[in-house]
Amino acid sequence: MIGAGATALGADGARVAVAGDSAGGCLSAVLAQDARDAGIPLRHQMLIQPCVSAQTFWWSSARENGEGTLLTTRVMMWFWREYLSTPEDSLNPRACPLEAKSLAGTFPRAP
């Protein structure tokens, strides 16, 4: 699947990477789980400020830094309410990849 697409683009299908920022980081983290489950090894994964769990509102860093910035706790809670169909979806690793039973094999180990 990746090999054929990579060849068509003139790329190396053995050097696949995913990357994303914020909501794109969430999508990239889910894609990394999909790649692992399909037996596709990723060469790199880069997640920049990924939104990977709705549970982060309860983390001390979220409480300490949730005001005085563009993305306040209140604004982020609005985004999550818009993103999730039901509160139960916050436990679905397809929506919140940090909720997966295991993250093993979703990113390469440093050499």
C-alpha positions in Angstrom: 0.0 0.0 0.0 2.6 2.6 1.1 5.2 1.2 -1.2 3.1 1.6 -4.4 2.1 5.1 -3.4 5.6 6.1 -2.5 7.0 4.7 -5.8 4.4 6.7 -7.8 5.7 9.8 -6.0 9.3 8.9 -6.5 9.7 8.4 -2.7 11.1 5.6 -0.6 8.3 3.6 1.0 10.7 2.2 3.6 11.2 5.7 5.0 7.6 6.7 6.2 7.1 9.3 8.8 4.1 11.0 10.4 4.0 14.5 11.9 1.4 17.0 13.1 0.8 19.9 15.3 -2.1 20.3 17.8 -5.1 18.5 16.3 -2.8 17.3 13.5 -0.7 15.7 16.2 -3.7 13.7 17.3 -4.3 12.5 13.7 -0.7 11.6 13.4 -0.7 9.6 16.7 -3.8 7.7 15.5 -2.1 7.1 12.1 0.9 5.7 14.0 -1.3 3.2 15.8 -2.9 2.2 12.5 0.5 1.8 10.9 1.7 -0.4 13.8 -1.5 -2.5 13.6 -1.0 -2.9 9.8 2.7 -3.9 10.3 4.0 -0.7 8.7 7.1 0.4 10.5 7.5 4.2 10.8 10.9 5.8 10.4 9.9 8.9 12.4 7.1 10.4 14.3 6.9 14.1 15.3 4.0 15.4 17.4 4.1 19.1 18.3 1.7 20.0 21.1 -0.5 17.1 20.2 -4.1 17.0 21.6 -4.1 13.3 22.4 -6.4 13.1 25.4 -9.4 15.0 26.8 -8.1 14.0 30.2 -5.3 16.5 30.1 -7.6 19.1 31.8 -6.9 17.4 35.1 -3.1 17.5 34.7 -1.3 20.0 36.9 0.3 21.6 33.9 -3.1 22.3 32.4 -4.3 23.9 35.6 -1.1 26.0 36.0 -1.0 27.2 32.3 -4.7 27.3 31.4 -5.1 31.1 31.4 -3.3 34.1 29.9 -2.8 32.5 26.5 -4.7 32.3 23.3 -5.8 28.7 24.0 -7.3 28.9 27.5 -8.7 26.0 29.3 -12.2 27.3 28.5 -11.5 27.5 24.8 -9.9 24.1 24.7 -12.9 22.6 26.5 -15.1 24.1 23.8 -12.9 22.4 21.1 -13.2 19.1 22.8 -17.0 19.4 23.2 -17.2 20.1 19.5 -14.8 17.2 18.6 -16.4 14.5 20.6 -19.9 13.2 19.9 -20.4 12.0 23.5 -18.3 12.3 26.7 -17.7 8.5 26.4 -15.8 9.2 23.1 -13.0 10.7 25.3 -12.0 7.1 26.1 -11.9 6.0 22.5 -8.3 5.7 21.2 -9.5 6.7 17.7 -10.4 10.1 19.1 -7.9 10.3 21.9 -4.9 8.1 21.1 -3.4 8.4 24.5 -6.3 6.2 25.7 -5.0 3.2 23.7 -4.2 0.0 25.7 -0.6 0.2 24.5 1.5 2.7 22.6 4.3 0.1 22.1 5.4 0.0 18.5 3.9 3.3 17.5 7.1 5.2 17.2 10.7 4.2 16.5 13.2 3.9 19.4 16.1 6.3 19.4 19.4 4.6 18.2 
